[in-house]
Amino acid sequence: MELRSRNWFGKTGKDGFIYRAWMKNQGIPPEEFKGKPVIGICNTWSELTPCNAHFRELAESIKHGVIQAGGFPVEFPVMSLGETLIKPTAMLYRNLVSMDVEESIRANPVDGVVLMCGCDKTTPSLVMGACSVNIPTLVVSGGPMLAGKFRGRDIGTSDIWRFGEAYKLGQMDDQDLEEAESAMCRSRGHCAVMGTASTMACMVESLGLSLPGNASIPAADARRKVLAQRSGLRIVEMVKENLQLSDVLTKKAFENAIRVNAAIGGSTNFVLHMIAIAGRIGVELKLEDFDRCSKGIPLLANLQPSGEFFVEDLYYAGGLPAVMKEMESFLHGDALTVNGKTVHENISSAKCYNPAVIGTLDKPFKTETGLAILRGNLCEGGCVIKPSAASSHLMKHRGRAVVFEDIEDYKKRIDLPDLDVDETCILVLKNVGPKGYPGMPEVGNMALPKKILQKGIHDMVRISDGRMSGTGFGTVVLHASPEAAAGGNFAVVKTGDYISLDVDARSLMLEVSEEELALRKASWIAPKPLADRGYVSLYIRHVNQAHEGADLDFLVGNSSSVVTRDSH
C-alpha cells in the first residue's frame, strides 16, 4: 500500500526533515511517522455553532479508534456554519466551506479523513469538499439533542413556528417565550426533530457514508461516542483497502438516499445538497430523479414536523436501519457502504421496536410521500414541495397571488390591516433565491397575515424562490427556479395574477399568457447585486440555480488528491 502521507513524512534529506521536525514540536515520537496511515479529523467545532459545541470531546473518541487501529490521527478545523447565528444565511457560505475542506484535505498529508458534521450546512459542505478530493472518507454526525420539556409536553424546533403564531395573536407573551427558549435546547446536539440537520445525518447514512445507526443516536447518549470510536477504527481499515468516496457514491447510492428521504419526511433542503454532492463526485442527478424515486413511497417515520415524535424516538424504535429494512424492496441492497458491507447486509438484522414511530408499507403513518417536484410556467426549472408536512385540502388549489417583491416588502406589509388578502390567496415571495438575497435563506414558510390567523386559519399556499427550514411545515412551494433575480417567469408574477397548484399532477401554473409574460420580461430590470467585493460578490456571479444544486459553477466536478508541487 502506497500511503499518500509518505509524500510528506517519508521523504529523506532536508524536505523530510522539515515536514517531520515541526510536527514533533507537539511531542510526537518518531515512530508515528513510520508507515502509519495518517487520518485527518475534519472538525466543525465552534462556540458559534451551538449544535456542534460538543465536537472537541467527540473528536477524542474518533482519535481513540484511529490509534486502536494503528493509525496516526491529526485533527484540523474548518469554517463552521451555525444555522442559528449566521447572517444573512448559512447557505451563503456552504460553498465557501466546501472550498476550505477540499483544499485542507488536498494540501495536507492525510491518507483518509473523518468528517465531523452536525448543524445543517456542515454536512453537505464537508461532503462536497471531500468529494472533490476523493480519498477514503467517513462521516460522523453530532446527533440530535434530547426533546425539550415545556409545561408538561415535549417540544422541539418545529414549535418555534407555533410559538411565533401564538405570540402574534397575544396567546404567549415575552415571559412565556423566555421560559420556552430555556426549555427547548436542554442538551448538546442539533435540532431534535427531522429538520435539515437530522435529514443530513440520514442522508449520509443512507448514502453509505457512515456506519449504520449514525443518523439518530442522541448527542447526549454514550453510544454516540462508541460509534465515533468505531468510525475512527474503520477509517484506518478503509485506507488500507483504498475504499474511496467514488466507490460508495454511485447512482444507486443516491437513489437509495432519495427513497429513504421520502420515507422519513426529510427536509426539502435535501434536494439542493444532494445535487451539489452528486455534481462534485461526477454522478448525474436531476430533479426528475427525486420525483421518480420518491413516487409511491409513503411516509413511514412519524416524526416532527410531518408527525408527532422526535429523532431520539426514532433511535429507540430501531433507528434508520429499521426504516430501511421495512422499505428494502425499494432499495438497491447491493450498494456498497463505508463499512465494506452492502446495504442489505447492514440492515438484515434491523428490527422495529415501536410501530407508533416507524410504520409499515401496509400501514404507513401517512400515504403522502415526503417530497414532490413540480413543473410549470411559474418555475421553468422546477420547484419542490413537502406533501407530508402540507395540508391535504390545499394540494390542489387555485388562488389570487399576493406578491411581496423582497423580504423587506413582506415584513413591512404582511400584518397591515388593509392588506388585500384572504385564506384563498397564494402568498408569493420573490428575490430570496441564491443570487437575490443572496444565499437563498429559510424564509419560504412565511408567517401568515395576522388577520388570517385571527380567523383560526393556520395554513395557506406559499411560494418562493427561497428555502424553508427542515423544521418548518405547511403547504409551502420552494426553490422556484429560475429565481426572480435571474429573470425567469417568477420575476414577473404580479399581485392579482391567478396561480394553480396541483401536486398530484406535479403542476404549478401562472395563469398569464405567453404574450403577456414576454411583455413583462421585456420591461423587467435586473436587481443591482448586493455586494461588489469579496466572497459574496464571487458567489453572486458564479452560483448556479436551485435546480442545479446552487453550487458555484467553477466547483462542479473534482480535481483529485494530487498536489503537483512541493512546499520546499
ROMAR-313970 format. One line per 10 residues: for each residue x, y, z of C-alpha. Coordinates in nm, 2 decimals, always signed. Example, Ala and Ser with C-alpha at 12.3 -4.5 7.8 and 13.67 -1.06 7.14 Angstrom:
+1.23:-0.45:+0.78 ~ +1.37:-0.11:+0.71
This chain:
+0.00:+0.00:+0.00 ~ +0.14:+0.34:-0.10 ~ +0.03:+0.59:+0.16 ~ -0.03:+0.94:+0.04 ~ +0.12:+1.09:+0.35 ~ +0.46:+0.93:+0.26 ~ +0.50:+1.21:+0.00 ~ +0.55:+1.43:+0.31 ~ +0.67:+1.23:+0.60 ~ +0.86:+0.96:+0.40
+1.09:+1.19:+0.23 ~ +1.47:+1.19:+0.31 ~ +1.71:+1.48:+0.35 ~ +1.60:+1.84:+0.40 ~ +1.24:+1.80:+0.28 ~ +1.15:+1.52:+0.51 ~ +1.34:+1.69:+0.80 ~ +1.12:+2.00:+0.77 ~ +0.79:+1.81:+0.75 ~ +0.87:+1.59:+1.05
+1.06:+1.83:+1.27 ~ +0.78:+2.09:+1.30 ~ +0.52:+1.83:+1.37 ~ +0.74:+1.69:+1.65 ~ +0.71:+2.02:+1.85 ~ +0.37:+1.88:+1.96 ~ +0.55:+1.59:+2.13 ~ +0.50:+1.33:+1.86 ~ +0.75:+1.04:+1.87 ~ +0.94:+0.93:+1.56
+0.75:+0.60:+1.52 ~ +0.43:+0.79:+1.44 ~ +0.57:+0.89:+1.10 ~ +0.69:+0.54:+1.00 ~ +0.43:+0.39:+0.77 ~ +0.11:+0.46:+0.98 ~ -0.19:+0.58:+0.79 ~ -0.24:+0.95:+0.87 ~ -0.61:+1.02:+0.94 ~ -0.74:+1.37:+0.93
-1.03:+1.46:+1.16 ~ -1.21:+1.75:+1.00 ~ -1.38:+1.92:+1.29 ~ -1.65:+2.19:+1.27 ~ -1.65:+2.26:+1.64 ~ -1.73:+2.62:+1.72 ~ -1.89:+2.80:+2.01 ~ -2.07:+3.00:+1.73 ~ -2.22:+2.67:+1.61 ~ -2.40:+2.55:+1.92
-2.52:+2.23:+1.76 ~ -2.15:+2.13:+1.72 ~ -2.02:+2.25:+2.06 ~ -1.95:+1.90:+2.19 ~ -1.73:+1.81:+1.89 ~ -1.39:+1.85:+2.07 ~ -1.50:+1.57:+2.31 ~ -1.64:+1.36:+2.02 ~ -1.31:+1.40:+1.83 ~ -1.13:+1.24:+2.11
-1.34:+0.92:+2.07 ~ -1.25:+0.92:+1.70 ~ -0.88:+0.95:+1.78 ~ -0.91:+0.66:+2.02 ~ -1.04:+0.45:+1.73 ~ -0.77:+0.56:+1.49 ~ -0.50:+0.48:+1.74 ~ -0.66:+0.15:+1.82 ~ -0.64:+0.05:+1.45 ~ -0.28:+0.16:+1.42
-0.33:+0.50:+1.26 ~ -0.20:+0.84:+1.33 ~ -0.48:+1.09:+1.40 ~ -0.45:+1.46:+1.32 ~ -0.74:+1.70:+1.40 ~ -0.79:+2.01:+1.19 ~ -1.05:+2.29:+1.19 ~ -1.25:+2.43:+0.90 ~ -1.50:+2.71:+0.89 ~ -1.81:+2.62:+1.08
-2.17:+2.72:+0.99 ~ -2.41:+2.77:+1.28 ~ -2.76:+2.79:+1.13 ~ -2.90:+2.98:+1.43 ~ -2.65:+3.27:+1.43 ~ -2.50:+3.34:+1.08 ~ -2.64:+3.63:+0.88 ~ -2.78:+3.66:+0.62 ~ -2.80:+3.27:+0.59 ~ -2.56:+2.98:+0.64
-2.64:+2.86:+0.29 ~ -2.45:+3.16:+0.15 ~ -2.13:+3.01:+0.29 ~ -2.19:+2.64:+0.22 ~ -1.98:+2.65:-0.09 ~ -1.71:+2.85:+0.08 ~ -1.67:+2.59:+0.35 ~ -1.66:+2.32:+0.08 ~ -1.36:+2.50:-0.07 ~ -1.20:+2.52:+0.28
-1.25:+2.14:+0.32 ~ -1.13:+2.05:-0.02 ~ -0.81:+2.25:-0.01 ~ -0.74:+2.15:+0.36 ~ -0.76:+1.78:+0.27 ~ -0.57:+1.80:-0.06 ~ -0.29:+2.03:+0.07 ~ -0.21:+1.82:+0.38 ~ -0.05:+1.48:+0.45 ~ -0.37:+1.28:+0.52
-0.45:+0.93:+0.38 ~ -0.81:+0.93:+0.50 ~ -1.05:+1.17:+0.66 ~ -1.33:+1.16:+0.91 ~ -1.58:+1.44:+0.86 ~ -1.74:+1.57:+1.18 ~ -2.08:+1.71:+1.08 ~ -2.38:+1.83:+1.28 ~ -2.56:+2.16:+1.21 ~ -2.74:+2.18:+0.88
-2.48:+2.31:+0.63 ~ -2.18:+2.15:+0.79 ~ -2.27:+1.81:+0.65 ~ -2.32:+1.89:+0.28 ~ -2.03:+2.14:+0.28 ~ -1.79:+1.89:+0.42 ~ -1.91:+1.60:+0.20 ~ -1.89:+1.83:-0.11 ~ -1.53:+1.93:-0.03 ~ -1.42:+1.57:+0.04
-1.58:+1.45:-0.29 ~ -1.37:+1.69:-0.48 ~ -1.06:+1.52:-0.34 ~ -1.19:+1.16:-0.33 ~ -0.98:+0.98:-0.07 ~ -1.11:+0.74:+0.19 ~ -1.37:+0.93:+0.38 ~ -1.62:+0.85:+0.66 ~ -1.88:+1.08:+0.83 ~ -1.96:+1.11:+1.20
-2.27:+1.32:+1.28 ~ -2.31:+1.50:+1.61 ~ -2.65:+1.36:+1.69 ~ -2.98:+1.52:+1.78 ~ -3.05:+1.69:+2.11 ~ -3.30:+1.55:+2.35 ~ -3.66:+1.67:+2.32 ~ -3.73:+1.99:+2.52 ~ -3.97:+1.98:+2.82 ~ -4.21:+2.27:+2.84
-4.52:+2.29:+3.07 ~ -4.58:+1.92:+3.06 ~ -4.51:+1.84:+2.70 ~ -4.22:+1.77:+2.47 ~ -4.11:+2.05:+2.23 ~ -3.86:+2.09:+1.95 ~ -3.76:+2.34:+1.69 ~ -4.08:+2.30:+1.49 ~ -4.26:+2.45:+1.78 ~ -4.09:+2.78:+1.72
-4.33:+2.85:+1.43 ~ -4.63:+2.76:+1.65 ~ -4.49:+2.99:+1.93 ~ -4.45:+3.27:+1.67 ~ -4.81:+3.25:+1.57 ~ -4.92:+3.24:+1.94 ~ -4.71:+3.54:+2.02 ~ -4.86:+3.73:+1.72 ~ -5.21:+3.65:+1.84 ~ -5.13:+3.75:+2.20
-5.16:+3.40:+2.33 ~ -4.80:+3.40:+2.45 ~ -4.60:+3.69:+2.59 ~ -4.23:+3.76:+2.63 ~ -4.21:+3.57:+2.96 ~ -4.37:+3.27:+2.81 ~ -4.12:+3.27:+2.52 ~ -3.83:+3.31:+2.75 ~ -3.94:+3.01:+2.95 ~ -3.99:+2.81:+2.63
-3.65:+2.90:+2.49 ~ -3.49:+2.79:+2.82 ~ -3.67:+2.46:+2.80 ~ -3.62:+2.36:+2.44 ~ -3.24:+2.32:+2.38 ~ -3.17:+2.13:+2.70 ~ -2.89:+1.91:+2.58 ~ -2.60:+1.90:+2.34 ~ -2.68:+1.82:+1.98 ~ -2.87:+1.96:+1.68
-3.24:+2.00:+1.63 ~ -3.45:+1.73:+1.79 ~ -3.69:+1.70:+1.50 ~ -3.65:+1.57:+1.15 ~ -3.52:+1.91:+1.04 ~ -3.23:+1.96:+0.79 ~ -2.96:+1.86:+1.04 ~ -3.12:+1.51:+1.10 ~ -3.21:+1.49:+0.74 ~ -2.84:+1.53:+0.65
-2.74:+1.27:+0.91 ~ -3.00:+1.03:+0.75 ~ -2.87:+1.13:+0.41 ~ -2.51:+1.03:+0.48 ~ -2.62:+0.70:+0.64 ~ -2.85:+0.61:+0.35 ~ -2.58:+0.71:+0.10 ~ -2.35:+0.46:+0.28 ~ -2.10:+0.73:+0.41 ~ -2.14:+0.65:+0.78
-2.16:+0.34:+1.00 ~ -2.51:+0.20:+1.05 ~ -2.70:+0.38:+1.33 ~ -2.51:+0.71:+1.29 ~ -2.82:+0.92:+1.20 ~ -3.03:+0.91:+1.51 ~ -2.82:+0.83:+1.82 ~ -2.88:+1.13:+2.05 ~ -2.58:+1.35:+2.11 ~ -2.61:+1.30:+2.48
-2.62:+0.92:+2.45 ~ -2.29:+0.75:+2.53 ~ -2.34:+0.53:+2.23 ~ -2.26:+0.83:+2.01 ~ -1.91:+0.82:+2.14 ~ -1.89:+0.44:+2.08 ~ -1.99:+0.50:+1.72 ~ -1.73:+0.77:+1.69 ~ -1.45:+0.54:+1.82 ~ -1.56:+0.26:+1.58
-1.56:+0.51:+1.30 ~ -1.20:+0.60:+1.38 ~ -1.11:+0.24:+1.37 ~ -1.29:+0.18:+1.04 ~ -1.13:+0.47:+0.85 ~ -0.79:+0.32:+0.90 ~ -0.92:+0.00:+0.75 ~ -1.07:+0.20:+0.46 ~ -0.73:+0.35:+0.39 ~ -0.57:+0.00:+0.38
-0.85:-0.12:+0.15 ~ -0.83:+0.20:-0.06 ~ -1.20:+0.24:-0.04 ~ -1.27:+0.59:-0.18 ~ -1.58:+0.81:-0.19 ~ -1.63:+0.73:-0.55 ~ -1.66:+0.36:-0.47 ~ -1.96:+0.43:-0.24 ~ -2.13:+0.73:-0.40 ~ -2.27:+0.56:-0.71
-2.61:+0.64:-0.87 ~ -2.76:+0.35:-0.67 ~ -2.65:+0.52:-0.35 ~ -2.81:+0.85:-0.45 ~ -3.13:+0.67:-0.54 ~ -3.14:+0.49:-0.21 ~ -3.09:+0.82:-0.02 ~ -3.38:+0.98:-0.22 ~ -3.61:+0.70:-0.13 ~ -3.52:+0.70:+0.23
-3.57:+1.07:+0.25 ~ -3.92:+1.03:+0.12 ~ -4.00:+0.77:+0.38 ~ -3.87:+0.98:+0.67 ~ -4.03:+1.31:+0.56 ~ -3.69:+1.48:+0.53 ~ -3.61:+1.84:+0.47 ~ -3.66:+1.99:+0.12 ~ -3.30:+2.12:+0.16 ~ -3.20:+1.77:+0.09
-3.26:+1.83:-0.28 ~ -3.01:+2.11:-0.31 ~ -2.74:+1.94:-0.12 ~ -2.78:+1.60:-0.30 ~ -2.75:+1.76:-0.64 ~ -2.44:+1.96:-0.53 ~ -2.27:+1.65:-0.39 ~ -2.35:+1.44:-0.70 ~ -2.20:+1.72:-0.91 ~ -1.88:+1.70:-0.71
-1.84:+1.32:-0.74 ~ -1.94:+1.30:-1.10 ~ -2.29:+1.14:-1.08 ~ -2.56:+1.28:-1.29 ~ -2.86:+1.37:-1.07 ~ -3.16:+1.58:-1.19 ~ -3.48:+1.70:-1.03 ~ -3.66:+1.43:-1.22 ~ -3.47:+1.16:-1.03 ~ -3.61:+1.29:-0.70
-3.97:+1.27:-0.82 ~ -3.91:+0.93:-0.99 ~ -3.75:+0.78:-0.68 ~ -3.99:+0.93:-0.43 ~ -4.32:+0.84:-0.60 ~ -4.51:+0.56:-0.44 ~ -4.31:+0.57:-0.11 ~ -4.53:+0.66:+0.18 ~ -4.43:+0.84:+0.50 ~ -4.31:+0.57:+0.74
-4.15:+0.78:+1.01 ~ -4.39:+0.95:+1.25 ~ -4.15:+1.24:+1.32 ~ -4.20:+1.61:+1.36 ~ -4.26:+1.83:+1.16 ~ -4.46:+1.58:+0.95 ~ -4.56:+1.38:+1.25 ~ -4.55:+1.35:+1.63 ~ -4.23:+1.21:+1.76 ~ -3.86:+1.32:+1.78
-3.54:+1.18:+1.63 ~ -3.43:+1.03:+1.96 ~ -3.76:+0.83:+1.95 ~ -3.65:+0.70:+1.60 ~ -3.33:+0.57:+1.76 ~ -3.51:+0.39:+2.04 ~ -3.75:+0.24:+1.78 ~ -3.47:+0.09:+1.58 ~ -3.31:+0.38:+1.40 ~ -3.27:+0.44:+1.03
-3.17:+0.07:+0.97 ~ -3.53:-0.03:+1.08 ~ -3.68:+0.22:+0.84 ~ -3.46:+0.09:+0.56 ~ -3.54:-0.27:+0.65 ~ -3.91:-0.20:+0.62 ~ -3.87:-0.04:+0.27 ~ -3.59:-0.27:+0.15 ~ -3.80:-0.36:-0.16 ~ -3.75:-0.01:-0.28
-3.37:+0.00:-0.22 ~ -3.06:-0.12:-0.40 ~ -2.95:-0.37:-0.15 ~ -2.62:-0.44:-0.33 ~ -2.50:-0.08:-0.29 ~ -2.16:-0.07:-0.11 ~ -2.11:+0.13:+0.22 ~ -1.81:+0.26:+0.41 ~ -1.80:-0.04:+0.65 ~ -1.73:-0.26:+0.35
-2.07:-0.42:+0.36 ~ -2.37:-0.38:+0.14 ~ -2.69:-0.20:+0.24 ~ -2.87:-0.54:+0.26 ~ -2.60:-0.68:+0.49 ~ -2.62:-0.37:+0.72 ~ -3.00:-0.38:+0.76 ~ -3.06:-0.75:+0.75 ~ -3.10:-0.78:+1.13 ~ -3.27:-0.45:+1.19
-3.60:-0.45:+1.39 ~ -3.87:-0.20:+1.47 ~ -3.94:-0.17:+1.84 ~ -4.21:+0.09:+1.83 ~ -4.47:+0.08:+1.54 ~ -4.61:+0.41:+1.66 ~ -4.28:+0.57:+1.54 ~ -4.19:+0.35:+1.24 ~ -4.49:+0.24:+1.03 ~ -4.50:-0.03:+0.77
-4.56:-0.02:+0.39 ~ -4.90:-0.18:+0.46 ~ -4.98:+0.07:+0.74 ~ -4.77:+0.38:+0.69 ~ -4.80:+0.69:+0.91 ~ -4.92:+0.88:+0.60 ~ -4.98:+0.78:+0.24 ~ -4.83:+1.11:+0.12 ~ -4.47:+1.10:+0.01 ~ -4.21:+1.32:+0.17
-4.11:+1.51:-0.15 ~ -4.26:+1.61:-0.48 ~ -4.11:+1.81:-0.77 ~ -4.34:+2.05:-0.95 ~ -4.32:+2.19:-1.30 ~ -4.49:+2.47:-1.48 ~ -4.45:+2.81:-1.63 ~ -4.40:+2.97:-1.29 ~ -4.09:+2.76:-1.23 ~ -3.94:+2.66:-1.57
-3.65:+2.49:-1.39 ~ -3.88:+2.32:-1.13 ~ -3.96:+2.36:-0.76 ~ -4.02:+2.14:-0.46 ~ -4.29:+2.08:-0.20 ~ -4.31:+1.85:+0.10 ~ -4.66:+1.69:+0.08 ~ -4.61:+1.50:+0.41 ~ -4.60:+1.84:+0.60 ~ -4.86:+2.01:+0.40
-5.24:+2.04:+0.42 ~ -5.43:+1.79:+0.21 ~ -5.71:+2.03:+0.12 ~ -5.45:+2.26:-0.04 ~ -5.28:+2.00:-0.25 ~ -5.50:+2.12:-0.54 ~ -5.57:+2.49:-0.52 ~ -5.63:+2.79:-0.73 ~ -5.58:+3.13:-0.58 ~ -5.51:+3.50:-0.64
-5.14:+3.60:-0.59 ~ -5.04:+3.84:-0.32 ~ -4.69:+3.93:-0.42 ~ -4.40:+4.06:-0.20 ~ -4.11:+4.18:-0.40 ~ -3.85:+4.10:-0.13 ~ -3.82:+4.02:+0.23 ~ -3.84:+4.38:+0.34 ~ -4.16:+4.43:+0.15 ~ -4.30:+4.12:+0.31
-4.21:+4.23:+0.67 ~ -4.35:+4.58:+0.60 ~ -4.69:+4.47:+0.47 ~ -4.78:+4.12:+0.59 ~ -4.97:+4.23:+0.90 ~ -5.12:+4.56:+0.77 ~ -5.50:+4.56:+0.84 ~ -5.56:+4.68:+0.48 ~ -5.36:+4.41:+0.31 ~ -5.59:+4.27:+0.04
-5.57:+3.90:+0.13 ~ -5.79:+3.61:+0.24 ~ -5.73:+3.25:+0.31 ~ -5.79:+3.15:-0.06 ~ -5.50:+3.37:-0.18 ~ -5.15:+3.25:-0.25 ~ -4.86:+3.43:-0.09 ~ -4.56:+3.48:-0.32 ~ -4.22:+3.60:-0.20 ~ -3.96:+3.70:-0.46
-3.59:+3.78:-0.46 ~ -3.49:+3.54:-0.19 ~ -3.31:+3.29:-0.41 ~ -2.94:+3.22:-0.44 ~ -2.85:+3.55:-0.61 ~ -3.13:+3.76:-0.49 ~ -3.10:+3.75:-0.12 ~ -2.81:+3.65:-0.16 ~ -2.77:+3.29:-0.03 ~ -3.13:+3.15:-0.05
-3.25:+3.19:+0.31 ~ -3.50:+2.98:+0.50 ~ -3.79:+3.23:+0.47 ~ -4.02:+3.04:+0.24 ~ -4.25:+2.92:+0.51 ~ -4.38:+3.28:+0.55 ~ -4.58:+3.35:+0.87 ~ -4.94:+3.41:+0.77 ~ -5.10:+3.75:+0.79 ~ -5.23:+3.83:+1.14
-5.58:+3.89:+1.00 ~ -5.58:+3.53:+0.87 ~ -5.45:+3.38:+1.19 ~ -5.73:+3.56:+1.38 ~ -5.98:+3.37:+1.18 ~ -5.84:+3.04:+1.31 ~ -5.66:+2.95:+0.98 ~ -5.30:+2.83:+1.01 ~ -5.21:+2.73:+0.65 ~ -5.21:+2.89:+0.31
-5.03:+2.81:-0.01 ~ -4.70:+2.99:-0.01 ~ -4.45:+3.01:-0.30 ~ -4.10:+3.15:-0.31 ~ -3.76:+3.11:-0.47 ~ -3.61:+3.06:-0.13 ~ -3.58:+2.77:+0.11 ~ -3.76:+2.65:+0.42 ~ -3.61:+2.52:+0.74 ~ -3.65:+2.14:+0.76
-3.82:+2.20:+1.09 ~ -4.10:+2.40:+0.92 ~ -4.43:+2.28:+0.78 ~ -4.73:+2.39:+0.58 ~ -4.83:+2.40:+0.21 ~ -4.51:+2.57:+0.10 ~ -4.37:+2.56:-0.25 ~ -3.99:+2.63:-0.25 ~ -3.69:+2.67:-0.48 ~ -3.88:+2.82:-0.77
-3.63:+2.82:-1.05 ~ -3.50:+3.03:-1.22 ~ -3.52:+3.27:-0.92 ~ -3.66:+3.62:-0.96 ~ -3.32:+3.77:-0.96 ~ -3.23:+3.56:-1.26 ~ -3.52:+3.69:-1.47 ~ -3.74:+3.39:-1.52 ~ -4.12:+3.40:-1.51 ~ -4.11:+3.41:-1.14
-3.96:+3.76:-1.16 ~ -4.27:+3.90:-1.33 ~ -4.56:+3.75:-1.14 ~ -4.78:+4.02:-1.01 ~ -5.04:+4.07:-0.73 ~ -5.38:+3.98:-0.88 ~ -5.25:+3.70:-1.11 ~ -5.41:+3.36:-1.06 ~ -5.19:+3.06:-0.98 ~ -5.30:+2.69:-1.00
-5.13:+2.43:-0.79 ~ -5.19:+2.06:-0.84 ~ -4.95:+1.84:-0.65 ~ -5.08:+1.51:-0.78 ~ -5.03:+1.64:-1.14 ~ -4.69:+1.78:-1.03 ~ -4.80:+2.12:-1.17 ~ -4.76:+2.48:-1.08 ~ -4.90:+2.72:-1.34 ~ -4.93:+3.10:-1.36
-5.25:+3.18:-1.55 ~ -5.09:+3.45:-1.76 ~ -5.05:+3.42:-2.14 ~ -4.71:+3.37:-2.30 ~ -4.76:+3.70:-2.48 ~ -4.82:+3.89:-2.15 ~ -4.52:+3.72:-1.99 ~ -4.30:+3.82:-2.28 ~ -4.41:+4.18:-2.25 ~ -4.34:+4.18:-1.87
-4.00:+4.03:-1.91 ~ -3.91:+4.28:-2.18 ~ -3.95:+4.56:-1.93 ~ -3.80:+4.37:-1.64 ~ -3.49:+4.53:-1.48 ~ -3.25:+4.31:-1.31 ~ -3.18:+4.40:-0.94 ~ -2.85:+4.55:-0.86 ~ -2.61:+4.30:-0.69 ~ -2.60:+4.35:-0.32
-2.22:+4.31:-0.30 ~ -1.93:+4.42:-0.52 ~ -1.63:+4.27:-0.34 ~ -1.51:+3.96:-0.16 ~ -1.67:+3.61:-0.14 ~ -2.03:+3.74:-0.16 ~ -1.96:+3.91:-0.49 ~ -1.79:+3.59:-0.62 ~ -2.09:+3.39:-0.50 ~ -2.35:+3.61:-0.68
-2.15:+3.60:-1.00 ~ -2.10:+3.22:-1.00 ~ -2.37:+3.05:-0.81 ~ -2.59:+2.80:-1.01 ~ -2.96:+2.80:-0.98 ~ -3.15:+2.59:-0.73 ~ -3.24:+2.30:-0.97 ~ -2.86:+2.27:-1.03 ~ -2.78:+2.25:-0.66 ~ -2.67:+2.61:-0.60
-2.31:+2.52:-0.62 ~ -2.05:+2.76:-0.77 ~ -2.02:+2.69:-1.13 ~ -1.64:+2.65:-1.12 ~ -1.65:+2.40:-0.83 ~ -1.87:+2.14:-1.01 ~ -1.65:+1.83:-1.07 ~ -1.34:+1.73:-0.88 ~ -0.97:+1.77:-0.91 ~ -0.83:+1.47:-0.73
-0.59:+1.44:-0.43 ~ -0.28:+1.51:-0.62 ~ -0.06:+1.81:-0.52 ~ +0.18:+1.88:-0.81 ~ +0.45:+2.08:-0.64 ~ +0.63:+2.06:-0.31 ~ +0.65:+2.34:-0.05 ~ +1.03:+2.35:-0.02
